[in-house]
């Protein structure tokens, strides 16, 4: 552990709950370049962990105590255009083709099979003042 979180985790870890978590996991791997770090033990008791870049995601199956929620995830990547194309090829629905935004990001958006919206961004120019 690194103090307050397990090794490889940051302070904030998205936890996605889906009707079809295996399908969602496959999309994250094929469409977004994720790597499964903890595969599910079974489909009956589905819990998996997937690393995307330097961030971890937890995935789980919908159950009475864990209803599905839609999430919006902002993902910084080296090439928003290429990943948008890869995600759509892996089954995502394009919400927005990549375009340059006034705040300095090139941004496109897709929806996965669970309805989560992935905003795929490449920072072209950071408008924030230097600290």
Beta strands, then each sheet from edge to edge (+ up, - down):
strand 1: 14-18
strand 2: 35-38
strand 3: 47-52
strand 4: 55-61
strand 5: 72-76
strand 6: 93-100
strand 7: 105-111
strand 8: 117-123
sheet 1: 1+ 4+ 3- 2+
sheet 2: 5+ 8+ 7- 6+
end
